[in-house]
Every structure is written in structure tokens, then in C-alpha cells.
Amino acid sequence: MFPPVRTTLVKAIAGGIALAGAQAPAFAAEDAKSFEVYGFAMLDYIQDFNRVNPDWEDALRPSRIPTDDEQFGGDGQASVSAKQSRFGVRGSVPTGKGALKARLEIDLFGVGEDAGQTTIRLRHAYGEFGQFLAGQTHSLFMDIDIFPNVIDYWGPTGMVFLRTPQIRWTPVASDGQSFAIAIERPGNDVDPGQYRTVGDIAEGLQADEEYPDFTAQYRINRDWGHFQAAGILRKVGVEVIDGGDVVYQDNDLGWGIDLTGVLNVLDRDAIRAGIVFGAGIASYMNDGGMDAGPDRALLPDGSLPGGTQVQAVDLTGVSLYYDHWWNDQWSSSVGYSFTEVDNTAGQTPDTFERGSYASGNLLYYPVKNMMVGAELLWGEREDLGGASGTDTRLQVSFKYDFGSAL
């Protein structure tokens, strides 16, 4: 069958309005030219009481928590990082037929082959004109506004979170509602499971990404908050190459529905909630799981069963947070989130099955454009075979915003 196939997908957290005080400037009026520079410098001190994969010690991802106590060494590790620091520019030029807008934004949090490093990472790179957008930004399948006011870089495990290259059309955007569709970059995370031991098949395996992913989003905004419904259809598949010939090829349908919303309460408080479910959508999630795996286990003698197919993995994610402002200078955010997958028959006992995430914080804004705060976090990973691991950590962060508009 097939070995690990990981297509690097640009993932991270927090849009312009999501993090404490991290508000990117709005575009200028349609008839005005503008150029804006914005961002922040941020330092995180993290004290782990348990342990995570050292390449991911600067964020709490349940999928990176070991279920083997000896896998990554001793507990109680410390980290000091400036990886969350961010820099962005955005501009708007009137054309007589509407504004032409563009945005470029980076941070320093290495992922993929750069995991664990402080290095430039692209967040946004796109342009807009009229009803059309092209470039890299938030997937239509996600809702950045349910990201809570937390200081952990990665955030809740059970929400959709992916910035990806796309071509988007928004035919409806008026009267407090919008509807958009897009084609987005495909990227399959296919787990070979038990079949990774079959070397003659594994060596020639590659992802089959014949079509882009198709996404759609409907959103309604009101004084009480907003509600958003989004969907996705995608092909999840693999092929095996031997001597230049395709000797095996199979795929399954991936689909998902993401229902999210924000409810404004009291003066500035908000409840941020979302539930997502589907199959073959793990690569769109903030953390945890694989898109697909083999639908049959190896036979008792280790040989291949006939008729093995690629099966999209069912997934459910939930996120619920409450953001509260004590006064103009103090705020807190508390909540819980989880991702749970229904693994296939051909996946191995050490495969991720469920990730849980909870956090609470107290943040202080002594002056405009500055924040200092502390956050207590807890995460748990559970594997298909029943093994589990947890991590508890304390994070203290310092953040200094900057910005200018010309």
C-alpha cells in the first residue's frame, strides 16, 4: 500500500484581530491611496511541566505530545522564543473601477522542514480587485474570528485553521451577509499505517492531487455577532510508481461542514464557538489526524490483503471559548477544544485518535500597543491503541505593537 505522504501545508494561528491587541490596520477608503506597515515584536517564556516534541516546544499541539514517556527525554523543559513576532504591509490603490488591494505578511515560526527554527514564514500574500481574490490567505473553510484571545501561538486544536493559496470569488457581499466560493491548493496527508512495512510498494508512492479543493462559505453579520457555514469537497488519494508506470492508484471523497459563530455579550465580551465534521479534512484542522489511510489491515502473516482501498478518515472538531474584559486594561480568555478521528482498519496502534486542549489566561495592557500576560495550558493526546500522554505548561508573553500609515 503506501508510506507516509506529507504535503507541507502552511498552518498557524491568529489573524489580524485575533491575538490580544494584534489589530492590523484596515484598508483605506475605496477612493484613497494607502500604504501601511504593521506588526509586533513578541517574546514568549514557556515552562513545561511535562514534555512535547522539542521541535514544537514553542506551541502546544496535542498531536506533538508523546504517549511514550521516554520518547523525548525528561519533563520540565523551558523555552524562550521570539517566533511569534510579525511584520506585514498592505496597500490600496484606486482605479476608477474600485480599489486594487494587496497584502504581504510574515512571522518567524518555522514549520515543516523548518520546525523548531526561528525563520521567515509566509502568512499572507494576496491581492483583491472587485469580487475576486488570488493568493495565499485564510481558507474559505475556516473562520478566523472564532480564534480566542489567547497567547499560545497554535491555539485550539478543534478548529479549522489553514492559510493556503487560492482563487476566490465573492458574488455576494452586502446587507451584512456574504457568499464566496474558491478553488484551493490540494494537499493530502495520507497515512500508510501498517503498509509502511511493505517496502516494494512504499518506495514508489506519491500523493495523487489531480484536482484542487473546492470550498464555499456563507456568513451573516449582525450586532449580536455573526454566524458562518462553510463546506469543502476534495479528492484524497495516492498512486504508486514502479519503473515509470503507475501500478496502483486509488482515492476517496473528502468532505466537510464547518459551523461557527461569535456571540457578543455584555459590553466587550464574546463567546466564540465552532463545530466541524467530515471525512478527509485533517490537513485543514489546526492540529491532529490524517486525511486518509488503508481500509484493511495486513493479514496475520504480514501479507497484503486483496482489494485494499484508500479511505478518508472521519473527523469531528469542537472549540468553545469565552473572552472577557474585566476593564480597559485587563482581559481573560478561557475555553476547551478537541479533535477526534475515527481511524481506519489499516492504521497502527500509535496513530493519533483524539487531541484535547484547554487554556485560561490573564492579560494586562498597561499602555496602548503593549500587552503582558500569563496563560496556563493543558493538552492531551490519545492514540488508537489506547496509549495517552498529557502536557501542562505556563506561558508568559510580552507583546509590543507597531504600525504606520502613509
C-alpha positions in Angstrom: 0.0 0.0 0.0 1.6 3.3 0.9 4.2 5.1 3.1 3.9 8.4 4.8 3.0 11.2 2.4 3.1 14.7 4.0 2.4 17.7 1.8 3.7 20.8 3.6 0.7 23.0 4.3 1.2 26.4 5.7 -0.6 26.3 9.0 -0.5 28.6 12.0 -2.7 30.8 14.1 -4.3 34.1 14.6 -5.5 36.7 12.1 -5.1 40.4 12.4 -7.8 40.8 15.0 -7.4 37.5 16.9 -4.5 37.9 19.3 -4.5 40.3 22.2 -4.0 43.8 20.8 -2.8 42.4 17.4 -5.0 44.5 15.2 -3.9 45.0 11.7 -4.8 48.3 10.1 -7.9 48.4 7.9 -7.7 49.4 4.3 -8.2 53.0 3.4 -11.4 54.2 1.7 -12.1 53.0 -1.8 -11.2 56.3 -3.4 -7.9 56.8 -1.4 -4.4 55.5 -2.0 -2.8 54.0 1.1 0.3 52.1 2.2 0.5 50.6 5.7 3.2 48.9 7.7 2.1 46.9 10.8 3.2 44.1 13.1 4.5 43.4 16.6 7.5 42.2 18.4 6.7 39.4 20.9 8.6 37.2 23.3 7.3 34.1 25.0 8.7 32.3 28.1 7.2 28.8 28.3 7.7 26.5 31.3 6.6 22.9 30.5 5.7 20.6 33.4 5.6 17.6 31.2 7.0 17.3 27.6 6.3 17.8 23.9 8.3 17.2 20.8 11.3 19.6 21.1 10.7 20.9 17.6 7.3 22.1 18.8 8.1 23.3 22.3 7.1 26.9 21.5 3.4 26.0 20.9 1.1 23.5 22.5 -0.1 21.0 19.9 -1.7 17.8 21.4 -0.5 15.8 18.4 3.1 16.6 19.4 2.6 15.3 23.0 4.4 11.9 23.4 2.5 8.8 24.5 5.8 7.1 25.3 7.3 8.8 28.4 10.9 8.2 27.2 10.4 9.4 23.6 11.7 12.9 24.0 13.6 12.9 27.3 12.8 14.5 30.7 9.9 16.6 31.8 10.0 20.2 33.0 11.7 21.9 30.0 11.8 25.7 29.5 11.8 27.8 26.3 12.2 31.5 25.4 11.2 32.4 21.9 10.5 35.4 19.7 8.9 33.3 16.9 5.5 34.9 17.2 6.9 38.3 16.1 5.1 39.5 12.9 5.6 42.0 10.1 3.2 43.0 7.4 2.5 45.6 4.7 -0.7 46.3 2.9 -1.8 48.8 0.3 -4.8 50.1 -1.7 -4.8 51.9 -5.0 -8.0 53.5 -6.5 -8.5 52.5 -10.2 -11.8 54.2 -11.1 -13.4 50.7 -11.1 -12.8 50.0 -7.4 -9.8 49.7 -5.2 -6.9 47.4 -6.0 -5.7 45.9 -2.7 -2.7 43.8 -1.8 -1.2 42.3 1.4 2.0 40.6 2.4 2.6 39.3 5.9 5.2 37.1 7.6 6.1 35.8 11.0 9.1 33.8 12.4 7.6 30.5 13.4 9.2 27.7 11.4 7.0 24.7 10.4 7.5 21.6 8.2 11.2 21.2 7.4 11.9 24.3 9.5 10.1 23.1 12.6 11.8 24.3 15.7 13.6 27.2 14.0 13.2 30.9 14.1 12.8 31.7 10.4 10.7 33.6 8.0 7.3 32.0 7.4 4.8 33.3 4.9 1.3 34.0 6.3 -0.5 36.1 3.7 0.4 37.1 0.1 -2.7 38.1 -1.9 -4.4 40.7 -4.0 -8.1 41.7 -4.3 -10.0 43.5 -7.0 -13.7 43.7 -7.1 -15.2 40.4 -6.3 -12.0 38.4 -6.9 -9.1 37.4 -4.7 -6.0 35.5 -5.7 -3.1 34.5 -3.4 -2.4 32.9 0.0 -4.7 33.7 2.9 -7.3 32.1 5.2 -9.2 29.2 3.6 -12.9 29.8 3.0 -13.4 26.6 5.0 -12.3 28.4 8.2 -13.5 31.2 10.5 -10.6 33.2 11.9 -13.0 35.2 14.2 -13.6 32.2 16.5 -9.9 32.2 17.4 -9.9 33.3 21.0 -7.8 36.0 22.8 -5.0 33.6 23.8 -1.2 34.0 23.7 -0.3 30.4 22.7 0.8 30.5 19.1 -1.1 27.5 17.8 -4.4 27.8 19.7 -7.4 25.4 19.9 -6.9 22.0 18.3 -10.6 21.5 17.3 -11.0 24.4 14.9 -10.3 24.6 11.1 -7.2 26.7 10.5 -5.3 26.9 7.3 -3.8 29.7 5.2 -3.5 28.4 1.7 -3.1 29.6 -2.0 -6.5 30.0 -3.6 -8.6 31.8 -6.2 -11.8 33.2 -4.7 -15.0 34.7 -6.0 -17.3 36.6 -3.7 -20.5 37.4 -5.7 -22.5 38.5 -2.6 -21.2 41.0 0.0 -23.9 43.4 1.1 -26.6 43.9 3.8 -24.4 42.2 6.5 -24.0 38.9 4.6 -21.6 37.4 2.2 -21.2 34.3 0.0 -18.0 33.1 -1.6 -16.6 30.1 -3.4 -12.9 29.2 -4.1 -10.6 26.6 -5.5 -7.7 26.0 -3.1 -4.4 24.2 -3.2 -4.8 20.4 -2.7 -2.6 18.7 -0.2 -3.1 15.1 1.0 -1.9 13.8 4.4 -2.2 10.0 3.7 -1.2 7.6 6.4 0.3 4.3 5.2 -0.4 2.7 8.5 0.5 -0.9 8.6 1.5 -0.8 5.0 4.7 1.2 5.6 6.5 -2.1 6.2 5.8 -3.2 2.5 9.0 -1.7 1.0 8.5 -2.5 -2.6 5.2 -0.6 -2.6 6.3 2.2 -0.3 9.3 3.3 -2.3 7.2 4.4 -5.3 4.3 6.0 -3.5 3.3 9.7 -4.0 0.2 11.9 -3.4 -2.4 12.0 -6.1 -3.6 15.6 -6.3 -5.4 15.7 -9.6 -7.9 18.4 -8.7 -7.9 21.5 -6.4 -10.0 21.6 -3.3 -13.4 23.3 -3.7 -14.7 25.4 -0.8 -17.7 27.6 -0.2 -18.7 30.0 2.7 -21.9 31.8 3.7 -21.7 34.4 6.5 -24.2 36.7 8.2 -23.0 39.6 10.4 -25.3 41.3 12.9 -25.0 43.5 16.0 -25.2 40.4 18.2 -22.2 38.8 16.4 -22.0 36.5 13.4 -22.8 33.0 12.1 -20.9 31.3 9.4 -21.4 28.0 7.5 -18.6 26.6 5.3 -18.1 23.5 3.2 -15.4 21.7 1.3 -15.2 18.9 -1.3 -11.8 17.4 -2.2 -10.2 14.3 -3.6 -7.9 12.4 -1.3 -5.7 9.8 -3.0 -2.3 8.2 -3.7 -0.6 6.4 -6.5 2.4 4.0 -6.6 5.0 4.4 -9.4 7.2 1.4 -10.4 9.6 1.9 -13.3 7.8 4.9 -14.5 4.5 3.2 -14.6 1.5 3.7 -12.3 1.0 0.3 -10.7 -1.5 1.4 -8.1 -3.9 4.3 -7.9 -6.9 5.0 -5.6 -8.7 7.9 -4.0 -11.7 8.7 -1.8 -14.0 11.7 -1.5 -13.2 14.2 1.2 -15.9 16.5 2.5 -16.6 18.7 5.5 -19.0 21.2 7.1 -17.8 23.9 9.4 -20.4 25.7 11.5 -19.0 28.7 13.5 -20.1 31.8 15.3 -19.4 34.6 17.7 -22.0 35.8 20.2 -21.3 39.3 21.7 -22.3 39.5 25.3 -22.1 42.3 28.0 -20.0 45.2 26.7 -16.9 43.7 25.0 -17.2 40.0 25.9 -17.7 37.3 23.3 -18.4 33.6 23.1 -16.5 32.0 20.2 -17.7 28.6 19.2 -17.4 26.1 16.3 -18.1 22.5 15.3 -16.7 20.9 12.2 -17.2 17.4 10.9 -16.5 15.4 7.8 -14.0 13.0 6.2 -10.6 13.6 4.8 -10.2 17.1 6.2 -7.5 16.6 8.8 -5.0 18.8 6.8 -7.4 21.7 7.2 -7.5 21.3 11.0 -5.4 23.3 13.4 -4.0 20.1 14.8 -4.3 16.3 14.7 -5.1 13.4 12.5 -4.5 12.2 8.9 -6.7 12.7 5.8 -6.8 9.0 4.8 -5.5 5.6 5.4 -5.8 1.9 4.2 -9.2 0.4 4.8 -7.9 -3.0 5.6 -5.3 -4.4 8.0 -2.4 -6.6 7.0 -3.1 -10.3 7.2 -1.9 -12.2 10.3 1.2 -13.4 8.4 2.0 -9.8 7.4 1.0 -10.2 3.8 -1.2 -7.8 1.8 -5.0 -8.4 1.7 -6.6 -8.1 -1.7 -8.8 -5.2 -2.6 -7.2 -2.6 -0.2 -8.5 0.9 -0.8 -7.8 4.4 0.4 -10.4 5.5 2.9 -11.0 9.1 4.0 -10.8 9.4 7.8 -13.9 10.7 9.6 -13.2 13.6 11.9 -15.0 15.8 14.4 -13.7 19.0 15.9 -15.2 21.3 18.6 -14.0 24.6 20.0 -15.7 26.8 22.7 -14.1 29.9 24.3 -15.2 32.9 26.3 -13.3 36.2 26.0 -13.9 38.5 29.0 -12.8 42.1 29.6 -12.5 43.0 33.3 -11.9 46.6 32.4 -10.0 48.6 29.8 -6.6 47.2 30.9 -7.3 43.6 31.9 -8.8 40.7 30.0 -9.1 36.9 30.2 -9.9 34.0 27.9 -10.9 30.5 29.0 -12.1 27.5 27.0 -11.8 24.0 25.7 -11.3 22.3 22.3 -10.9 18.8 20.9 -10.3 16.9 17.7 -11.4 13.3 17.4 -10.9 10.9 14.4 -12.3 7.5 13.5 -9.2 5.7 12.4 -9.2 3.2 9.5 -8.6 -0.6 9.9 -5.2 -0.3 8.4 -3.7 2.3 10.7 -1.4 1.4 13.5 -1.9 1.5 17.3 0.3 4.5 17.7 -1.8 6.6 15.4 -3.4 9.8 16.7 -7.0 9.4 17.7 -8.0 12.3 19.9 -6.4 15.6 21.0 -7.8 17.8 23.8 -6.8 21.3 24.6 -7.8 23.8 27.4 -6.4 27.1 28.5 -7.1 30.2 30.6 -5.2 33.5 30.8 -4.9 36.9 32.4 -3.7 39.7 30.1 -2.7 43.2 31.1 -2.5 46.3 28.7 -0.5 48.9 30.7 -0.4 51.3 27.7 -1.7 51.4 24.2 0.1 48.9 21.9 1.6 46.9 24.8 0.5 43.6 26.4 1.9 41.4 29.1 0.2 38.3 30.2 0.3 34.7 31.6 -1.6 31.7 30.4 -2.0 28.2 31.8 -2.4 25.4 29.2 -3.2 21.7 29.2 -3.2 19.2 26.4 -3.8 15.5 26.0 -3.1 13.1 23.1 -4.8 9.7 22.9 -3.7 7.0 20.4 -5.7 4.3 18.6 -4.1 1.6 20.7 -5.1 3.2 24.0 -1.9 5.0 25.0 -2.1 8.6 26.1 0.1 11.5 27.2 -0.5 14.9 28.7 1.3 18.2 29.0 0.7 21.1 31.3 2.5 24.4 30.8 2.7 28.0 31.8 3.4 30.7 29.3 4.3 34.4 30.0 4.4 36.7 27.0 5.4 40.3 26.2 4.0 42.0 23.1 4.7 45.4 21.5 2.6 46.5 18.5 3.7 49.0 15.9 2.2 50.4 12.8 2.2 53.4 10.4 0.0 54.5 7.5 1.0 56.7 4.6 
